[in-house]
């Protein structure tokens, strides 16, 4: 990646992505550019200087002369901040996506996955942000059982909500990944309905197809979603509009004061108006379910003797499933993008198999 000098001219630097080149090379006349996206990832709007000594013509000069990114062909390097056009001029806040970890499993206390990538001293009353959260995909039933039965010192905590069933054995169980869309400010009441032009009714999900497949989060099924497109980097793209994934968030309680009963934590993460809820699960690829080849190539492994290992397994809890065996794991991400506003987030994922 490089920058282009923008000190004197307006620059348009455009190239076809690898996928675009592949389609153009087919030579059958079907290749047409029908859509494009603009972004401003390299721009620092803090450089706008309304106190410039030379007057208003110079307020945005430094912004306009910021070096711009050179165009590159790798389509996996997408825009972080996509520009969008809106006819309204009264929009003060844009919606965001936020991982909701308050509704995992049935335990009345907040359920967390205790391992080396978490703070073991954090209690159920102290919630992590989404950056602290890593969902684990169990690639077979033995791994699922071992992960679900693992306990930290407090037996009231388990990590079932963070374990996704990545196989078809033993019915449907495990957690889901829930992402909430909305405006995260208390300057606007959550009782106000999110404007329709800001509401996300469709999402684009990108998954490394070597590792996983997408499954619905609101229905009890192990069926995988049909892929819309797989690019040259084995990244599968799903365009999701189904109610099996997307529901409207009708909760209007003030954040932290939700009426859920008992001692269960509230279910909302947005302070202001709420939009849609996107819920999904992941299914491990056949390669991960049946072989350790990819784990050896792009992952890591650790011998699981007792509790002193990366997942804190206790052999007494796992019926000897992990004893003297190796835990294989691959870290990845799933990218979720709102099809309307272009807002996106990456969810950390760890695929795990005991063999």
C-alpha beads as a LAMMPS data file, in Angstrom:
LAMMPS data file: protein, C-alpha beads

355 atoms
354 bonds

1 atom types
1 bond types

-500.0 500.0 xlo xhi
-500.0 500.0 ylo yhi
-500.0 500.0 zlo zhi

Masses

1 110.0

Atoms # bond

1 1 1 0.000 0.000 0.000
2 1 1 1.260 3.488 -0.863
3 1 1 0.072 7.102 -0.919
4 1 1 -0.310 9.398 -3.916
5 1 1 0.681 13.064 -3.762
6 1 1 -2.477 15.161 -3.724
7 1 1 -0.868 18.547 -3.117
8 1 1 -1.791 20.100 -6.458
9 1 1 -4.301 18.017 -8.382
10 1 1 -7.459 16.027 -7.810
11 1 1 -6.463 12.419 -8.386
12 1 1 -8.614 9.559 -9.632
13 1 1 -6.674 6.322 -9.323
14 1 1 -8.783 3.286 -10.123
15 1 1 -7.947 -0.364 -10.817
16 1 1 -9.949 -3.549 -11.103
17 1 1 -9.736 -5.916 -8.174
18 1 1 -8.417 -9.423 -8.650
19 1 1 -11.995 -10.655 -8.958
20 1 1 -12.807 -7.929 -11.467
21 1 1 -9.816 -8.900 -13.573
22 1 1 -10.876 -12.526 -13.463
23 1 1 -14.354 -11.648 -14.720
24 1 1 -12.970 -9.336 -17.405
25 1 1 -10.639 -12.122 -18.576
26 1 1 -13.632 -14.343 -19.302
27 1 1 -14.065 -12.290 -22.464
28 1 1 -17.742 -13.123 -22.926
29 1 1 -19.019 -9.552 -22.750
30 1 1 -20.724 -10.101 -19.408
31 1 1 -18.330 -7.887 -17.453
32 1 1 -19.937 -4.574 -16.524
33 1 1 -19.183 -2.119 -13.736
34 1 1 -22.563 -1.399 -12.187
35 1 1 -21.618 -0.194 -8.690
36 1 1 -18.697 1.342 -6.887
37 1 1 -17.989 2.645 -3.396
38 1 1 -16.105 5.687 -2.138
39 1 1 -14.260 5.980 1.167
40 1 1 -12.260 8.466 3.191
41 1 1 -10.151 6.230 5.426
42 1 1 -7.031 8.363 4.956
43 1 1 -8.684 11.704 5.748
44 1 1 -8.282 13.413 9.129
45 1 1 -11.122 15.913 9.379
46 1 1 -9.494 17.361 12.456
47 1 1 -7.267 19.249 10.014
48 1 1 -10.208 21.468 9.049
49 1 1 -9.151 24.854 10.401
50 1 1 -11.899 27.453 10.643
51 1 1 -9.439 29.864 12.261
52 1 1 -7.056 29.950 9.287
53 1 1 -5.492 33.395 9.007
54 1 1 -6.038 33.543 5.235
55 1 1 -9.800 33.173 5.384
56 1 1 -12.525 30.651 4.603
57 1 1 -11.011 29.539 1.285
58 1 1 -8.214 27.934 3.283
59 1 1 -10.276 26.241 5.996
60 1 1 -10.249 22.855 4.249
61 1 1 -7.061 23.239 2.199
62 1 1 -5.029 20.840 4.303
63 1 1 -7.830 18.278 4.161
64 1 1 -8.098 18.546 0.379
65 1 1 -4.338 18.147 -0.032
66 1 1 -4.046 15.056 2.145
67 1 1 -2.222 12.247 0.298
68 1 1 -4.665 9.584 -0.848
69 1 1 -4.323 5.824 -0.910
70 1 1 -2.989 4.266 -4.059
71 1 1 -5.551 1.931 -5.634
72 1 1 -4.782 -1.751 -5.072
73 1 1 -6.222 -4.927 -6.507
74 1 1 -6.645 -7.039 -3.368
75 1 1 -10.404 -7.090 -2.827
76 1 1 -10.043 -8.296 0.777
77 1 1 -8.680 -4.864 1.711
78 1 1 -12.028 -3.117 1.747
79 1 1 -12.989 0.349 2.851
80 1 1 -13.322 0.832 6.576
81 1 1 -15.322 4.036 6.206
82 1 1 -17.627 3.938 3.215
83 1 1 -19.142 7.242 2.143
84 1 1 -22.894 7.392 1.588
85 1 1 -25.222 9.995 0.142
86 1 1 -28.196 11.288 2.107
87 1 1 -30.674 13.956 1.074
88 1 1 -31.453 14.916 4.674
89 1 1 -29.360 17.566 6.408
90 1 1 -30.608 16.971 9.955
91 1 1 -28.721 13.758 10.731
92 1 1 -26.644 14.344 13.859
93 1 1 -25.791 10.733 14.742
94 1 1 -25.056 7.716 12.578
95 1 1 -25.910 4.192 13.730
96 1 1 -23.187 1.715 14.607
97 1 1 -22.867 -2.036 15.014
98 1 1 -22.130 -3.410 18.462
99 1 1 -21.583 -6.951 19.655
100 1 1 -24.198 -7.911 22.240
101 1 1 -22.742 -10.328 24.781
102 1 1 -25.501 -9.845 27.351
103 1 1 -27.768 -12.602 26.084
104 1 1 -25.551 -15.679 25.984
105 1 1 -26.933 -18.937 27.305
106 1 1 -29.467 -19.415 30.118
107 1 1 -27.242 -18.860 33.141
108 1 1 -28.469 -15.978 35.295
109 1 1 -24.933 -14.660 35.566
110 1 1 -22.994 -13.254 32.677
111 1 1 -21.416 -16.123 30.800
112 1 1 -17.842 -15.825 29.630
113 1 1 -15.288 -18.045 28.076
114 1 1 -12.362 -18.294 30.491
115 1 1 -9.013 -18.849 28.845
116 1 1 -5.708 -17.102 28.381
117 1 1 -7.188 -14.473 26.103
118 1 1 -9.458 -13.215 28.882
119 1 1 -8.910 -11.607 32.239
120 1 1 -9.613 -14.426 34.702
121 1 1 -10.170 -11.950 37.540
122 1 1 -13.135 -10.279 35.891
123 1 1 -16.469 -11.163 37.490
124 1 1 -19.952 -11.460 36.066
125 1 1 -20.779 -7.942 37.226
126 1 1 -17.986 -6.465 35.133
127 1 1 -18.811 -6.901 31.493
128 1 1 -16.194 -7.006 28.739
129 1 1 -16.408 -5.001 25.553
130 1 1 -16.648 -6.797 22.232
131 1 1 -12.888 -6.420 21.797
132 1 1 -12.460 -8.759 24.757
133 1 1 -14.717 -11.365 23.227
134 1 1 -13.638 -14.274 21.086
135 1 1 -16.233 -16.813 20.015
136 1 1 -15.114 -20.421 19.736
137 1 1 -16.351 -22.793 17.038
138 1 1 -16.267 -26.437 18.148
139 1 1 -15.371 -28.505 15.086
140 1 1 -16.683 -31.842 16.402
141 1 1 -18.837 -33.209 19.184
142 1 1 -16.003 -34.232 21.522
143 1 1 -14.630 -30.712 21.345
144 1 1 -18.111 -29.290 21.967
145 1 1 -18.569 -31.408 25.088
146 1 1 -15.119 -30.511 26.408
147 1 1 -15.670 -26.795 25.891
148 1 1 -19.172 -26.776 27.354
149 1 1 -18.115 -28.634 30.481
150 1 1 -15.030 -26.575 31.212
151 1 1 -15.330 -24.480 34.352
152 1 1 -13.317 -21.781 35.965
153 1 1 -13.077 -21.615 39.772
154 1 1 -16.695 -20.462 40.080
155 1 1 -18.947 -23.252 38.820
156 1 1 -21.728 -20.705 38.173
157 1 1 -19.777 -19.525 35.161
158 1 1 -19.550 -21.520 31.995
159 1 1 -18.779 -20.572 28.461
160 1 1 -21.587 -22.297 26.622
161 1 1 -22.805 -18.988 25.211
162 1 1 -19.435 -18.408 23.599
163 1 1 -19.150 -21.912 22.117
164 1 1 -20.715 -22.195 18.674
165 1 1 -21.724 -25.628 17.422
166 1 1 -19.630 -26.077 14.304
167 1 1 -20.875 -29.573 13.465
168 1 1 -24.117 -31.516 13.009
169 1 1 -23.788 -34.062 15.817
170 1 1 -25.926 -34.203 18.958
171 1 1 -28.785 -31.937 17.913
172 1 1 -28.544 -28.140 18.010
173 1 1 -26.915 -26.422 20.967
174 1 1 -24.328 -23.809 21.793
175 1 1 -24.417 -20.056 21.491
176 1 1 -25.024 -17.497 18.779
177 1 1 -23.302 -14.281 17.772
178 1 1 -25.603 -11.315 18.199
179 1 1 -24.854 -7.909 16.704
180 1 1 -27.096 -4.950 17.498
181 1 1 -27.501 -1.936 15.255
182 1 1 -28.480 1.457 16.598
183 1 1 -27.417 4.882 17.821
184 1 1 -25.226 4.694 20.901
185 1 1 -25.907 8.033 22.559
186 1 1 -28.182 9.073 25.383
187 1 1 -28.829 12.397 23.617
188 1 1 -31.723 10.647 21.844
189 1 1 -34.242 8.550 23.734
190 1 1 -34.371 4.813 22.975
191 1 1 -38.147 5.197 22.693
192 1 1 -37.664 7.049 19.399
193 1 1 -37.794 4.823 16.326
194 1 1 -34.658 4.727 14.215
195 1 1 -35.203 6.536 10.910
196 1 1 -35.990 4.172 8.043
197 1 1 -33.072 5.397 5.905
198 1 1 -30.669 4.426 8.703
199 1 1 -32.200 1.032 9.460
200 1 1 -30.261 -2.054 8.364
201 1 1 -32.571 -4.662 6.847
202 1 1 -29.753 -6.508 5.063
203 1 1 -26.215 -7.494 5.987
204 1 1 -23.167 -8.659 4.069
205 1 1 -21.148 -11.326 5.878
206 1 1 -17.648 -12.374 4.825
207 1 1 -16.217 -15.675 6.064
208 1 1 -13.007 -17.510 5.230
209 1 1 -14.524 -20.409 3.291
210 1 1 -11.572 -22.666 4.049
211 1 1 -12.621 -22.521 7.696
212 1 1 -16.326 -21.966 8.075
213 1 1 -19.854 -21.625 6.772
214 1 1 -22.675 -19.334 7.861
215 1 1 -25.718 -20.592 9.783
216 1 1 -28.858 -18.807 10.985
217 1 1 -28.953 -17.617 14.569
218 1 1 -32.666 -17.246 15.270
219 1 1 -33.734 -20.780 14.277
220 1 1 -32.622 -24.154 15.602
221 1 1 -30.955 -25.656 12.555
222 1 1 -27.580 -26.969 11.475
223 1 1 -28.286 -26.155 7.820
224 1 1 -25.750 -23.823 6.258
225 1 1 -26.633 -20.714 4.276
226 1 1 -26.122 -20.660 0.512
227 1 1 -23.081 -18.622 -0.519
228 1 1 -23.537 -15.702 -2.881
229 1 1 -19.931 -15.421 -3.991
230 1 1 -16.477 -16.843 -3.218
231 1 1 -13.559 -14.682 -4.319
232 1 1 -10.036 -15.633 -5.350
233 1 1 -8.875 -15.465 -1.712
234 1 1 -11.478 -18.040 -0.583
235 1 1 -13.530 -15.370 1.166
236 1 1 -17.217 -16.271 0.974
237 1 1 -19.712 -13.422 0.829
238 1 1 -23.288 -13.830 1.998
239 1 1 -26.004 -11.248 1.342
240 1 1 -28.502 -11.770 4.150
241 1 1 -32.064 -10.458 4.287
242 1 1 -33.781 -13.446 5.933
243 1 1 -35.775 -13.230 9.158
244 1 1 -33.814 -16.301 10.247
245 1 1 -30.939 -13.870 10.793
246 1 1 -32.452 -10.393 11.143
247 1 1 -35.106 -9.131 13.548
248 1 1 -36.180 -5.668 14.607
249 1 1 -35.051 -4.527 18.055
250 1 1 -38.237 -3.299 19.700
251 1 1 -36.687 -2.778 23.146
252 1 1 -37.200 0.787 24.383
253 1 1 -35.945 0.515 27.963
254 1 1 -33.166 2.835 29.066
255 1 1 -29.801 1.090 28.944
256 1 1 -29.073 -0.619 32.286
257 1 1 -32.703 -0.484 33.399
258 1 1 -34.185 -3.138 31.146
259 1 1 -37.168 -5.010 32.530
260 1 1 -35.987 -8.596 32.187
261 1 1 -36.866 -9.899 35.641
262 1 1 -34.853 -11.679 38.307
263 1 1 -31.164 -10.933 38.530
264 1 1 -30.469 -11.358 34.838
265 1 1 -28.501 -8.573 33.181
266 1 1 -30.182 -6.224 30.710
267 1 1 -30.294 -7.244 27.085
268 1 1 -29.575 -3.894 25.369
269 1 1 -26.222 -2.367 24.399
270 1 1 -27.374 0.796 22.601
271 1 1 -28.150 3.930 24.587
272 1 1 -30.333 5.526 21.927
273 1 1 -32.704 4.405 19.160
274 1 1 -32.362 0.752 18.216
275 1 1 -32.409 -0.714 14.743
276 1 1 -32.072 -4.349 13.771
277 1 1 -30.588 -7.394 15.493
278 1 1 -28.388 -9.674 13.412
279 1 1 -27.783 -13.161 14.824
280 1 1 -25.744 -15.929 13.264
281 1 1 -23.711 -19.035 13.990
282 1 1 -20.816 -20.713 12.211
283 1 1 -20.299 -24.226 10.891
284 1 1 -16.768 -25.586 10.600
285 1 1 -15.668 -26.578 7.115
286 1 1 -15.339 -30.310 6.317
287 1 1 -11.551 -29.900 6.352
288 1 1 -11.612 -28.671 9.961
289 1 1 -14.121 -31.276 11.092
290 1 1 -12.283 -34.249 9.625
291 1 1 -8.608 -33.339 9.514
292 1 1 -5.898 -31.389 11.302
293 1 1 -4.182 -30.400 8.037
294 1 1 -5.254 -26.750 7.994
295 1 1 -4.641 -26.470 11.725
296 1 1 -1.058 -27.558 11.083
297 1 1 -0.675 -25.206 8.130
298 1 1 -2.171 -21.952 9.429
299 1 1 -3.058 -22.602 13.073
300 1 1 -1.531 -23.604 16.381
301 1 1 -1.792 -26.501 18.794
302 1 1 -1.237 -27.345 22.433
303 1 1 -1.174 -30.588 24.401
304 1 1 -4.132 -30.684 26.785
305 1 1 -3.000 -32.348 29.991
306 1 1 -5.344 -31.224 32.729
307 1 1 -6.252 -27.630 33.494
308 1 1 -2.966 -25.912 32.659
309 1 1 -3.530 -25.240 28.995
310 1 1 -4.949 -22.581 26.747
311 1 1 -8.590 -23.435 27.447
312 1 1 -8.322 -24.289 31.131
313 1 1 -9.751 -27.771 30.582
314 1 1 -10.433 -29.871 33.657
315 1 1 -10.115 -33.573 32.950
316 1 1 -12.680 -34.413 35.612
317 1 1 -15.244 -32.261 33.794
318 1 1 -14.536 -33.547 30.328
319 1 1 -14.644 -37.300 30.991
320 1 1 -11.094 -37.689 29.786
321 1 1 -11.883 -36.280 26.339
322 1 1 -8.877 -33.953 26.396
323 1 1 -6.485 -35.995 28.495
324 1 1 -3.168 -36.521 26.667
325 1 1 -4.642 -35.183 23.441
326 1 1 -3.833 -32.102 21.388
327 1 1 -6.031 -29.035 21.061
328 1 1 -5.761 -27.488 17.594
329 1 1 -7.013 -23.971 16.923
330 1 1 -7.085 -21.326 14.194
331 1 1 -7.860 -17.673 14.844
332 1 1 -9.870 -15.821 12.231
333 1 1 -12.480 -13.083 11.885
334 1 1 -15.937 -12.744 10.408
335 1 1 -16.722 -9.378 8.842
336 1 1 -20.286 -8.054 9.091
337 1 1 -21.308 -5.014 7.036
338 1 1 -24.605 -3.160 7.005
339 1 1 -25.791 -3.104 3.393
340 1 1 -27.507 0.266 3.812
341 1 1 -25.070 2.506 5.691
342 1 1 -21.888 0.503 5.063
343 1 1 -21.006 0.354 8.766
344 1 1 -19.021 -2.769 9.552
345 1 1 -17.281 -4.696 12.289
346 1 1 -14.977 -7.706 12.556
347 1 1 -15.839 -10.452 15.048
348 1 1 -12.891 -12.530 16.386
349 1 1 -13.390 -16.266 15.918
350 1 1 -11.365 -19.271 17.101
351 1 1 -11.947 -22.664 15.446
352 1 1 -11.048 -25.499 17.827
353 1 1 -10.619 -29.261 17.406
354 1 1 -9.335 -31.844 19.888
355 1 1 -7.588 -34.771 18.275

Bonds

1 1 1 2
2 1 2 3
3 1 3 4
4 1 4 5
5 1 5 6
6 1 6 7
7 1 7 8
8 1 8 9
9 1 9 10
10 1 10 11
11 1 11 12
12 1 12 13
13 1 13 14
14 1 14 15
15 1 15 16
16 1 16 17
17 1 17 18
18 1 18 19
19 1 19 20
20 1 20 21
21 1 21 22
22 1 22 23
23 1 23 24
24 1 24 25
25 1 25 26
26 1 26 27
27 1 27 28
28 1 28 29
29 1 29 30
30 1 30 31
31 1 31 32
32 1 32 33
33 1 33 34
34 1 34 35
35 1 35 36
36 1 36 37
37 1 37 38
38 1 38 39
39 1 39 40
40 1 40 41
41 1 41 42
42 1 42 43
43 1 43 44
44 1 44 45
45 1 45 46
46 1 46 47
47 1 47 48
48 1 48 49
49 1 49 50
50 1 50 51
51 1 51 52
52 1 52 53
53 1 53 54
54 1 54 55
55 1 55 56
56 1 56 57
57 1 57 58
58 1 58 59
59 1 59 60
60 1 60 61
61 1 61 62
62 1 62 63
63 1 63 64
64 1 64 65
65 1 65 66
66 1 66 67
67 1 67 68
68 1 68 69
69 1 69 70
70 1 70 71
71 1 71 72
72 1 72 73
73 1 73 74
74 1 74 75
75 1 75 76
76 1 76 77
77 1 77 78
78 1 78 79
79 1 79 80
80 1 80 81
81 1 81 82
82 1 82 83
83 1 83 84
84 1 84 85
85 1 85 86
86 1 86 87
87 1 87 88
88 1 88 89
89 1 89 90
90 1 90 91
91 1 91 92
92 1 92 93
93 1 93 94
94 1 94 95
95 1 95 96
96 1 96 97
97 1 97 98
98 1 98 99
99 1 99 100
100 1 100 101
101 1 101 102
102 1 102 103
103 1 103 104
104 1 104 105
105 1 105 106
106 1 106 107
107 1 107 108
108 1 108 109
109 1 109 110
110 1 110 111
111 1 111 112
112 1 112 113
113 1 113 114
114 1 114 115
115 1 115 116
116 1 116 117
117 1 117 118
118 1 118 119
119 1 119 120
120 1 120 121
121 1 121 122
122 1 122 123
123 1 123 124
124 1 124 125
125 1 125 126
126 1 126 127
127 1 127 128
128 1 128 129
129 1 129 130
130 1 130 131
131 1 131 132
132 1 132 133
133 1 133 134
134 1 134 135
135 1 135 136
136 1 136 137
137 1 137 138
138 1 138 139
139 1 139 140
140 1 140 141
141 1 141 142
142 1 142 143
143 1 143 144
144 1 144 145
145 1 145 146
146 1 146 147
147 1 147 148
148 1 148 149
149 1 149 150
150 1 150 151
151 1 151 152
152 1 152 153
153 1 153 154
154 1 154 155
155 1 155 156
156 1 156 157
157 1 157 158
158 1 158 159
159 1 159 160
160 1 160 161
161 1 161 162
162 1 162 163
163 1 163 164
164 1 164 165
165 1 165 166
166 1 166 167
167 1 167 168
168 1 168 169
169 1 169 170
170 1 170 171
171 1 171 172
172 1 172 173
173 1 173 174
174 1 174 175
175 1 175 176
176 1 176 177
177 1 177 178
178 1 178 179
179 1 179 180
180 1 180 181
181 1 181 182
182 1 182 183
183 1 183 184
184 1 184 185
185 1 185 186
186 1 186 187
187 1 187 188
188 1 188 189
189 1 189 190
190 1 190 191
191 1 191 192
192 1 192 193
193 1 193 194
194 1 194 195
195 1 195 196
196 1 196 197
197 1 197 198
198 1 198 199
199 1 199 200
200 1 200 201
201 1 201 202
202 1 202 203
203 1 203 204
204 1 204 205
205 1 205 206
206 1 206 207
207 1 207 208
208 1 208 209
209 1 209 210
210 1 210 211
211 1 211 212
212 1 212 213
213 1 213 214
214 1 214 215
215 1 215 216
216 1 216 217
217 1 217 218
218 1 218 219
219 1 219 220
220 1 220 221
221 1 221 222
222 1 222 223
223 1 223 224
224 1 224 225
225 1 225 226
226 1 226 227
227 1 227 228
228 1 228 229
229 1 229 230
230 1 230 231
231 1 231 232
232 1 232 233
233 1 233 234
234 1 234 235
235 1 235 236
236 1 236 237
237 1 237 238
238 1 238 239
239 1 239 240
240 1 240 241
241 1 241 242
242 1 242 243
243 1 243 244
244 1 244 245
245 1 245 246
246 1 246 247
247 1 247 248
248 1 248 249
249 1 249 250
250 1 250 251
251 1 251 252
252 1 252 253
253 1 253 254
254 1 254 255
255 1 255 256
256 1 256 257
257 1 257 258
258 1 258 259
259 1 259 260
260 1 260 261
261 1 261 262
262 1 262 263
263 1 263 264
264 1 264 265
265 1 265 266
266 1 266 267
267 1 267 268
268 1 268 269
269 1 269 270
270 1 270 271
271 1 271 272
272 1 272 273
273 1 273 274
274 1 274 275
275 1 275 276
276 1 276 277
277 1 277 278
278 1 278 279
279 1 279 280
280 1 280 281
281 1 281 282
282 1 282 283
283 1 283 284
284 1 284 285
285 1 285 286
286 1 286 287
287 1 287 288
288 1 288 289
289 1 289 290
290 1 290 291
291 1 291 292
292 1 292 293
293 1 293 294
294 1 294 295
295 1 295 296
296 1 296 297
297 1 297 298
298 1 298 299
299 1 299 300
300 1 300 301
301 1 301 302
302 1 302 303
303 1 303 304
304 1 304 305
305 1 305 306
306 1 306 307
307 1 307 308
308 1 308 309
309 1 309 310
310 1 310 311
311 1 311 312
312 1 312 313
313 1 313 314
314 1 314 315
315 1 315 316
316 1 316 317
317 1 317 318
318 1 318 319
319 1 319 320
320 1 320 321
321 1 321 322
322 1 322 323
323 1 323 324
324 1 324 325
325 1 325 326
326 1 326 327
327 1 327 328
328 1 328 329
329 1 329 330
330 1 330 331
331 1 331 332
332 1 332 333
333 1 333 334
334 1 334 335
335 1 335 336
336 1 336 337
337 1 337 338
338 1 338 339
339 1 339 340
340 1 340 341
341 1 341 342
342 1 342 343
343 1 343 344
344 1 344 345
345 1 345 346
346 1 346 347
347 1 347 348
348 1 348 349
349 1 349 350
350 1 350 351
351 1 351 352
352 1 352 353
353 1 353 354
354 1 354 355
